[in-house]
Amino acid sequence: MRAPIWTKEDLRRLVQREIGDYRLVVVSNRQPYVHELVDGRLTYAVPAGGVTTAIDPLMQECGGTWVAHGAGDGDRLAVDDRNRVRVPPEDPSYTLRLVWLTEEQERGYYYGFSNEALWPLCHNAYNEPVFDSSHWRAYQEVNSEFAKHVLDEIDGRPAAVFTQDYHLALLPRLLREADPDILTGQFWHIPWPNHEIFRICPWQDELLDGLLANDLLGFHLGDHCNNFLETVARAGKGRVNFEYNMVSRGDDLTLVRPFPISVDFDQINSDAQQVEVDEEIQRFTQEWNLEGKVVGLGIDRIDYTKGIPHRFRAMGRFLEKYPEYIGKVVLVQAGVMSRTDIEAYQQLSEQIDHLVEEINGRFGREGWQPIIYMPTDLPSVTLLALRRIARFCIVSSLHDGMNLVAKEYVASRFDEDGVLILSPFTGAALELTDAVMANPYATEYFADAIRDAVEMPLEERRSRMIRMRSIVRENNIYRWAAHLLVDLMQGTRRSRRPFASA
């Protein structure tokens, strides 16, 4: 018997039943709506990223408060005297409260400790973490600043605080020390490394202490949960019950659970069928001379964990091994540049530019280039059009917690066509087993995977896509939010009993 499909309405009813008198407060570094000044007019944009995609639907149903760093140049004009603004702008349903940081704080906390230390520490992409004591002090300072805003928002009322990601690992302990009655949950959106890797961090004790103040700690995969529990056990920071995935530390009891994140399947499926998308398909096809070509697609934030150079090398090897496809197959790579102040990202950008120039120079012909590289923030209608144009989509991450690009591609294909080429080093690979798996480090086999996608018969493409669409539709974002909310509200209440009772 198949599980029921969760909907917005199901989530709304669950929220009304579970939240009760509790106020839900979500906390993240990135804000779900960014206000900008364009020609003197206040506008807004929704930033790309899994956190916004996943949490915004939950907040629209809960009507709580989202506390985040205000990074838009129009944010100060949008908020009231308590740094609040109602969102979404077109149909407000919850409150966004913004935290202001200095440039120095942002450099140390975000670009420094979060993304030069924790990000490479948690991803097996062979970039050495940078542990700078000034960055660590900024991280501590900003976590304390977030705690002040959250506590002011709660104002002593019953509350459940749901912290997002690795930027705010110290926040739960700060909240629990100020108000032990707060229910605290956190979702770690990136992988958790094994103990031998994590122990190189000079401040591992402080990070674990912060995370173990959570009643509920969520990861994408069971393997990440196991790595965290093993880290705690090996570091001697708590009593670990591996059978029930629990950690006891003093008066704290932390449940550690896997929650594979997903997308709003029905919304993406519907958006992909809009007339505007059909028009964009025609425009893009004509502009880039794609008529009659087999189009491949990559959509990524330009990050060294995404394996973009690896897929370009595989594309070059594909054309070298199978020259009959020269002039016939095109790889469109879309993405947004990020963290450009960090040296590793500057080097990545240079490497990508060099590979594009080399491969296009070697194989390009008049009116055709094998790689169309677009490192810019494309409109959502263009991304939807690209997903529909693409015969195949490549997700070649070297290490990823989940990767929602893979699920967005599947959800967009209402025509039940298309091939997903997927790295086995993504969380999505455990669910989307009908994808063509390709190890991004194995260029020869990766090139063959591209050939398989190009040559796969329509009947096989459709049968694979139908099965993947069924999985993404069933395991949608509302199911993720519902399971997490139930464990946060019910599981944490039960877990505050003595450890032995488990």
Steps between C-alpha positions, in 0.01 A plus 500: 500500500643836393541782751262797462631809321553790740354836394500858627162439654624189684793698636270784608281261698806338657640840600174600664495173697868485601609859556220593740610789722862474386644770279719360221818697436727403211855633504743500207785702359330556165169684481212353296417836337764761413394862447692698241493855368462504121487846342389642832216249531480234772480150353563151635655175387501143626860376536597166351569220745351200673427671832251749354345238274447266792399727789291773337198269438511390865510859625216605273285239672627568855489878497796533738818707477812448290816664636778550243790722399384805302731517198290688241571866428130575540439296814528791744235690306264201504497428876325675787665642815542144638670379181194304392316468170210276401568249221447372235455854364213409267304306766646550851460204735798516738752746642861543387728655761839615378835507681756761391868409484805715440724429201764373739256263669378369164856442379599309812179311575369424150789509253748402769400234749179379334634467147878473532490266800170314544402468132820324382522309829161339433542436126737240360617726218867511605515870585691560822299685768634831629477534878555864595445610862366839391243326281402282796452805721277658235300176478446504877406869494245461221342192658455707817344782299250260345418364847409850623257551214339158542456543875352846449257355246394220735472733801457215748208335317489127415705457186660247270814629330606326179858596405629446148842379395861536599521879543329491841632193680547691828151651507307212666725501809466878534121470484476210745723678752272803484171307501510122567133463403558585134463200266805503276546323168764536231537370146857464371462542123849379408674167567652416837852357463641202684672547834855490363423797275295703747754470779748726317275797583658690792154590634330164466403497870317832475319400180385168644390672819285739297343229286431273798283772654243410234209276589500384136789502254420408142719396205415393146626144531536225755875489421536862609312422822734209565806716435374757749424241767840340449663844527325564832590156633866515392538854633352396834242776490194301595346162562388366163214256454559373146184286503270800552728766342518702820768689688479573872720780636430638844136606502486503119360221286540538126313293242702458178285418197524484118255715301571482124406846370297548182312748278144615435433250222150619407603865484804434280300261282234769453747785443676301228177491297445876488466673164786732596730199521403387149580849372835499683585161348451645152699816579793316659510236227519762228748725681749220562437302179381187683245386244561133420775469763508260795527728801656412835462719807681590819347740754721568799627765732861534385663307783795260514277229650278486188749331268459750215857462365451123517187513281675730251792258474249217450328701224835550328583130528153409367559702184850355469376140528184550296581764236179423313325721759712807428259773394202302631524506881516813715552534876339812650652585838301754703588614846564784739846612611537491878751574776727679254701654786635153585817391319378144435201637309715741300721207398193296408369779278833522319510122455148492355570789260816323380317171439215668311748684278706185442208267417311750287822593322580138428159371392298810410377562149345801332156547655557233766689474827494189719470700826281804557612643834264745673628585850219742579177514696248393235125567538293208626313478167834447322602225742164328449546525125850354519377202703244427231741553210763270647511138382723436801592683821836448670540517877867416562553606861816380669309495830149628571256470787206449262504717183161639407602578139454131420151496649404830333595359160288191558203705626520726191468213252123469475563357151662200674812533287862577583796326662656589834876440524570493871809479718486218756644748750169688534226419749255494208676193357346286776149591383535555124644163413368518141749774423811414301769493768836657417801535725624857427861393567485226234512708182497204264184348648345845541542558124330168435212603728447807278496272196247271673275799571525624142426159348243373750175403321190703577320203655779446753530872573131516574487190720792630710354850526154374598649306790714795615207740477290268714771500769543879502124556498450269798802621697423868451586805708175481699575145608849611607362795697226288659735228623746753634228702675352191665840390632579852618172549687418146616838331514670779691224514760540128561880523495508739795432202721805328656735329251444160650130508416582483129 
